Amino acid sequence: MSHRFLGMATVVAVLSLAPVTVAAQTPPRTPDGKPDLRGFWQPEIEGTYSIEDLELQNIFQRTVQGRPFDEGRQGRSRIIDPADGKIPYQPWAVVKRNEIFANHTNPAPEQVDPQARCFLTGVPRAIYQPTQYQIIQPDGYIVILYELNHAFRTIPLDGRPHVGGNVKLWMGDSRGRWEGDTLVVDTTNFNGRMWFDMIGDFQSDTMHMVERFTLAGADRINYEVTVEDSKLYTRPWKLSIPIVRVKEKGFEIIEYACHEGERDLQHIQRR
């Protein structure tokens, strides 16, 4: 995947020189007049290791992945609300998260990142992983095909209700609607087993998430998600990630399977 990372670095370098007025461009439209989100996309900046501490993210990218990290133009956290950039955990949840973090480089079985066990990445994490995804817009739906672990989301736009509360899913159950040029996606029915990053920021099965995809010009989506979960957090919180179009000629989603028999887990689990 190194060529993909080099491609992402090139996109970031070019975008850093682009004028701010790009956000004011009229977005392209589909034949039915909706913003055209179709194509291949990737995060301009990521949150693989930590979504709230960019110093840790910087260290991870430079020492583990060997990739540059421009901290100066990306703020201190992926979280834009609260203002301190921290997830507003309830006290008991802070204790659990800190315990996972303290052991995440030598975890007990219950402290291993679910993604490392080949489970689906979940959302919103699948949006800011350093991989690519494709958005297609069949009539009445938005479909997102993720390269990572062959995950996908089918998002109806017809106003149908969510599935029953007893149905719990890694990717949740999503329903979409248009608010002007913004695609709003309401997602419930999570199974509570997904993490937001590698260091143990977690959720529960009562999480409710509202994503906003706003097309800002032909090659950029402003992505914002509001997370609420009264079981874990003292208040809703909000994360923002810019998404950019993959413009590589002939690009396509490739095989990226994590499967039973994966050997990485034995290398990170506590002896």
C-alpha positions as CSV (number, residue, x, y, z in Angstrom):
1,M,0.0,0.0,0.0
2,S,3.0,2.3,0.0
3,H,2.1,3.8,-3.4
4,R,-1.3,4.7,-2.0
5,F,0.4,6.6,0.9
6,L,2.7,8.5,-1.5
7,G,-0.3,9.4,-3.5
8,M,-2.1,10.7,-0.5
9,A,0.9,12.8,0.5
10,T,1.0,14.3,-3.0
11,V,-2.7,15.3,-2.7
12,V,-2.1,16.9,0.7
13,A,0.8,18.9,-0.7
14,V,-1.2,20.2,-3.6
15,L,-4.2,21.0,-1.5
16,S,-2.1,23.0,0.9
17,L,-1.3,25.4,-1.9
18,A,-4.9,25.7,-3.2
19,P,-6.7,28.9,-2.5
20,V,-9.3,29.0,0.2
21,T,-12.0,29.9,-2.4
22,V,-12.2,26.3,-3.5
23,A,-14.9,25.8,-0.8
24,A,-17.1,28.4,-2.5
25,Q,-17.2,26.5,-5.9
26,T,-20.5,25.2,-7.1
27,P,-20.5,21.4,-6.5
28,P,-21.1,19.1,-9.5
29,R,-24.6,17.7,-9.8
30,T,-26.2,14.4,-10.7
31,P,-28.9,14.3,-13.4
32,D,-31.6,14.6,-10.7
33,G,-30.0,17.8,-9.4
34,K,-28.3,16.4,-6.2
35,P,-24.6,17.0,-5.4
36,D,-22.6,14.4,-7.2
37,L,-20.6,12.4,-4.6
38,R,-19.8,9.6,-7.0
39,G,-16.1,8.5,-7.3
40,F,-13.2,7.4,-5.2
41,W,-12.3,9.2,-2.0
42,Q,-9.8,9.2,0.8
43,P,-9.2,11.2,4.0
44,E,-6.9,14.2,3.5
45,I,-5.8,13.7,7.1
46,E,-6.4,10.7,9.2
47,G,-6.9,9.5,12.7
48,T,-5.6,5.9,12.6
49,Y,-3.8,5.9,16.0
50,S,-5.6,8.7,18.0
51,I,-8.4,11.0,17.1
52,E,-7.9,13.4,20.1
53,D,-4.1,13.6,20.5
54,L,-2.3,14.6,17.3
55,E,1.1,14.4,19.0
56,L,0.5,10.6,19.4
57,Q,-0.7,10.4,15.8
58,N,2.4,12.3,14.7
59,I,4.7,9.9,16.5
60,F,2.8,6.9,15.1
61,Q,3.0,8.1,11.5
62,R,6.6,9.0,11.6
63,T,8.0,6.1,13.5
64,V,5.7,3.2,12.6
65,Q,4.4,4.2,9.1
66,G,7.4,6.4,8.0
67,R,5.1,9.1,6.6
68,P,5.1,12.8,7.1
69,F,2.6,14.6,9.3
70,D,1.9,18.3,9.0
71,E,0.7,19.0,12.5
72,G,0.8,22.8,12.0
73,R,-2.1,23.0,9.6
74,Q,-4.3,20.3,11.2
75,G,-4.9,21.6,14.7
76,R,-4.4,19.6,17.9
77,S,-7.3,17.1,17.6
78,R,-9.7,15.6,15.1
79,I,-12.4,16.5,17.6
80,I,-13.8,20.1,17.0
81,D,-16.4,20.1,19.8
82,P,-15.7,20.2,22.8
83,A,-13.2,23.0,22.3
84,D,-10.5,21.1,24.2
85,G,-10.5,18.4,21.6
86,K,-11.2,15.6,24.1
87,I,-14.0,13.0,24.1
88,P,-16.3,13.8,27.0
89,Y,-16.2,10.5,28.7
90,Q,-18.1,9.8,31.9
91,P,-15.7,9.1,34.8
92,W,-16.1,5.3,34.7
93,A,-15.5,5.3,30.9
94,V,-12.3,7.4,31.4
95,V,-10.9,4.7,33.6
96,K,-11.7,2.0,31.1
97,R,-10.2,4.0,28.2
98,N,-7.0,4.8,30.1
99,E,-6.6,1.2,31.1
100,I,-6.8,0.1,27.4
101,F,-4.4,2.9,26.4
102,A,-1.9,1.9,29.1
103,N,-1.8,-1.6,27.8
104,H,-2.4,-1.1,24.0
105,T,1.2,-2.0,23.0
106,N,1.1,-5.2,25.1
107,P,-2.6,-5.9,25.4
108,A,-4.5,-8.6,27.1
109,P,-7.0,-10.4,24.8
110,E,-9.9,-8.1,25.8
111,Q,-7.7,-5.0,25.1
112,V,-6.9,-5.8,21.5
113,D,-8.2,-3.4,18.8
114,P,-11.2,-5.2,17.2
115,Q,-9.9,-4.2,13.8
116,A,-6.7,-6.2,14.5
117,R,-9.0,-9.2,15.0
118,C,-10.3,-8.7,11.5
119,F,-13.7,-7.4,12.5
120,L,-15.2,-4.6,10.5
121,T,-13.7,-1.1,11.2
122,G,-17.1,0.5,11.8
123,V,-18.0,4.1,11.4
124,P,-16.9,6.8,11.5
125,R,-13.5,5.2,11.7
126,A,-13.8,3.8,8.2
127,I,-13.9,7.4,6.9
128,Y,-10.5,8.5,8.3
129,Q,-8.5,5.2,7.9
130,P,-5.6,5.7,5.4
131,T,-7.4,3.7,2.7
132,Q,-9.8,4.5,-0.1
133,Y,-13.5,4.1,-0.6
134,Q,-16.0,4.5,-3.4
135,I,-19.3,6.4,-3.3
136,I,-22.0,5.5,-5.8
137,Q,-25.5,7.0,-6.1
138,P,-28.1,4.6,-7.4
139,D,-31.7,6.0,-7.5
140,G,-32.9,6.4,-3.9
141,Y,-29.7,5.4,-2.2
142,I,-26.1,6.3,-1.3
143,V,-23.7,3.3,-1.3
144,I,-20.2,3.5,0.2
145,L,-17.8,0.7,-0.7
146,Y,-14.8,0.6,1.6
147,E,-11.5,-1.0,0.5
148,L,-10.7,-2.0,4.0
149,N,-12.1,-5.5,4.9
150,H,-14.6,-5.2,2.0
151,A,-17.0,-3.2,4.2
152,F,-19.9,-1.4,2.7
153,R,-22.9,0.8,3.7
154,T,-26.2,1.0,1.9
155,I,-28.0,4.2,2.9
156,P,-31.6,4.6,1.8
157,L,-32.9,8.1,1.1
158,D,-36.6,7.4,1.2
159,G,-37.4,8.2,4.8
160,R,-37.9,4.6,6.0
161,P,-37.4,3.9,9.7
162,H,-34.4,2.2,11.3
163,V,-34.5,-1.5,11.8
164,G,-35.6,-2.9,15.1
165,G,-33.5,-2.1,18.2
166,N,-32.6,-5.7,18.7
167,V,-30.5,-5.7,15.5
168,K,-26.9,-4.8,16.3
169,L,-24.4,-4.2,13.5
170,W,-20.7,-3.3,13.2
171,M,-21.5,-0.6,10.6
172,G,-24.7,0.4,12.2
173,D,-28.0,1.0,10.4
174,S,-28.0,4.2,8.3
175,R,-30.7,6.4,6.9
176,G,-29.9,9.4,4.7
177,R,-31.5,12.7,3.6
178,W,-30.5,15.8,1.7
179,E,-30.4,19.2,3.5
180,G,-29.5,21.6,0.6
181,D,-26.1,20.4,-0.7
182,T,-25.4,18.4,2.4
183,L,-26.0,14.6,2.7
184,V,-27.1,13.9,6.3
185,V,-26.8,10.3,7.5
186,D,-28.4,9.2,10.7
187,T,-27.0,5.9,12.1
188,T,-28.1,3.7,15.0
189,N,-28.1,0.0,15.9
190,F,-24.4,-0.3,16.6
191,N,-23.1,-3.4,18.3
192,G,-20.8,-1.4,20.7
193,R,-17.7,-3.4,19.9
194,M,-16.0,-0.9,17.5
195,W,-13.2,1.5,18.5
196,F,-12.6,4.9,17.1
197,D,-8.9,4.5,16.9
198,M,-6.0,2.1,17.9
199,I,-5.5,3.4,21.4
200,G,-8.9,2.3,22.7
201,D,-11.4,5.2,22.3
202,F,-14.6,3.1,22.4
203,Q,-18.4,3.2,22.0
204,S,-21.5,1.3,23.3
205,D,-24.5,-0.2,21.6
206,T,-26.6,2.9,22.4
207,M,-24.5,5.2,20.3
208,H,-26.3,7.5,17.9
209,M,-24.4,9.2,15.1
210,V,-25.2,11.9,12.6
211,E,-22.8,12.5,9.7
212,R,-22.8,15.4,7.3
213,F,-21.1,15.1,3.9
214,T,-20.9,18.5,2.2
215,L,-19.4,18.6,-1.3
216,A,-17.1,21.7,-1.4
217,G,-16.1,21.8,-5.1
218,A,-15.5,18.9,-7.4
219,D,-12.7,17.2,-5.4
220,R,-13.4,17.8,-1.7
221,I,-16.0,16.7,0.8
222,N,-16.2,18.4,4.2
223,Y,-17.1,15.5,6.6
224,E,-18.5,16.1,10.1
225,V,-20.0,13.7,12.5
226,T,-21.8,14.3,15.8
227,V,-21.7,11.4,18.3
228,E,-24.0,11.0,21.2
229,D,-24.2,8.1,23.7
230,S,-25.6,8.8,27.2
231,K,-24.2,5.5,28.4
232,L,-20.6,6.7,27.9
233,Y,-20.4,10.4,27.4
234,T,-21.4,13.5,29.4
235,R,-22.5,15.3,26.2
236,P,-22.5,14.9,22.4
237,W,-19.2,15.5,20.7
238,K,-18.2,16.3,17.1
239,L,-15.4,15.2,14.8
240,S,-14.4,16.7,11.5
241,I,-12.2,15.2,8.7
242,P,-11.7,16.7,5.2
243,I,-12.1,14.1,2.4
244,V,-10.4,14.4,-1.0
245,R,-11.0,12.8,-4.4
246,V,-8.7,10.1,-5.6
247,K,-7.6,11.3,-9.1
248,E,-5.2,8.6,-10.0
249,K,-6.0,7.4,-13.5
250,G,-7.4,3.9,-13.7
251,F,-7.8,3.7,-9.9
252,E,-9.9,0.9,-8.4
253,I,-10.6,-0.7,-5.1
254,I,-8.2,-3.6,-4.5
255,E,-8.3,-6.8,-2.5
256,Y,-7.7,-5.9,1.2
257,A,-8.9,-8.9,3.1
258,C,-8.3,-9.6,6.8
259,H,-9.4,-13.2,7.5
260,E,-9.5,-16.0,9.9
261,G,-6.0,-17.3,10.4
262,E,-4.5,-13.8,10.4
263,R,-1.1,-14.0,12.2
264,D,-0.7,-10.3,13.3
265,L,-2.7,-10.8,16.5
266,Q,-0.1,-13.1,18.1
267,H,2.5,-10.4,17.6
268,I,0.7,-7.7,19.5
269,Q,-1.0,-9.8,22.2
270,R,0.4,-10.0,25.8
271,R,2.6,-13.0,26.3
